[in-house]
Amino acid sequence: MGPNRLLTSAKLRMPASESVAVRQWGISFIVERETAQNAD
């Protein structure tokens, strides 16, 4: 529970940078998945 609480407090402290990082990770994840499917 400790690490989860740390993550939550960090998100509350810096929501802008956190959301940007999550969005960038999600986009790269989707792009890699699409590329892998197209490669098949």
KEKE-3310 file (N, C-alpha, C; in steps of 0.2 Angstrom, whole numbers, plus 5000, padded with zeros to 4 digits):
npx = (5004:5010:5019:5008:5001:5011:5012:4999:4999:5009:5003:4993:5000:5007:4998:4998:5011:5011:5000:5003:5015:5009:5000:5009:5015:5005:5001:5013:5013:5001:5005:5015:5009:5000:5009:5015:5004:5002:5014:5012)
npy = (4994:5006:5011:5013:5023:5033:5035:5040:5052:5058:5060:5068:5079:5083:5084:5088:5086:5072:5067:5070:5062:5049:5050:5051:5038:5030:5032:5029:5015:5011:5014:5005:4993:4993:4993:4981:4972:4976:4971:4958)
npz = (5000:5003:4991:4982:4988:4988:4974:4971:4979:4972:4959:4963:4966:4955:4943:4929:4923:4925:4918:4906:4904:4905:4894:4884:4885:4883:4870:4863:4866:4860:4847:4845:4846:4836:4825:4827:4824:4811:4805:4806)
capx = (5000:5015:5020:5002:5000:5016:5010:4993:5001:5013:4999:4989:5005:5009:4994:5000:5016:5009:4995:5007:5019:5004:4997:5014:5017:4999:5002:5019:5011:4996:5008:5019:5004:4998:5015:5016:4999:5003:5019:5010)
capy = (5000:5012:5013:5015:5030:5038:5036:5044:5059:5062:5062:5074:5085:5086:5081:5090:5082:5065:5065:5070:5056:5044:5050:5049:5031:5026:5033:5024:5008:5009:5014:4999:4987:4993:4991:4974:4969:4977:4967:4951)
capz = (5000:5003:4985:4979:4991:4985:4967:4971:4981:4966:4954:4965:4967:4948:4938:4922:4920:4926:4913:4899:4903:4904:4887:4879:4886:4880:4863:4861:4867:4855:4840:4844:4845:4829:4821:4827:4820:4803:4803:4804)
cpx = (5004:5016:5014:5001:5005:5014:5004:4995:5005:5008:4995:4994:5006:5005:4995:5005:5015:5005:4999:5011:5014:5002:5003:5016:5011:5000:5007:5017:5006:5000:5012:5015:5002:5003:5016:5011:5000:5009:5017:5006)
cpy = (5006:5015:5016:5022:5035:5040:5041:5051:5062:5064:5068:5080:5088:5082:5082:5086:5074:5063:5065:5064:5050:5044:5048:5041:5027:5027:5029:5017:5006:5009:5007:4993:4987:4991:4984:4970:4970:4972:4960:4951)
cpz = (5000:4996:4981:4981:4988:4978:4967:4973:4975:4961:4956:4965:4960:4943:4931:4919:4920:4920:4906:4898:4902:4897:4882:4879:4882:4872:4860:4861:4861:4848:4839:4843:4838:4824:4821:4823:4813:4801:4802:4798)
residu = (MET:GLY:PRO:ASN:ARG:LEU:LEU:THR:SER:ALA:LYS:LEU:ARG:MET:PRO:ALA:SER:GLU:SER:VAL:ALA:VAL:ARG:GLN:TRP:GLY:ILE:SER:PHE:ILE:VAL:GLU:ARG:GLU:THR:ALA:GLN:ASN:ALA:ASP)
# end
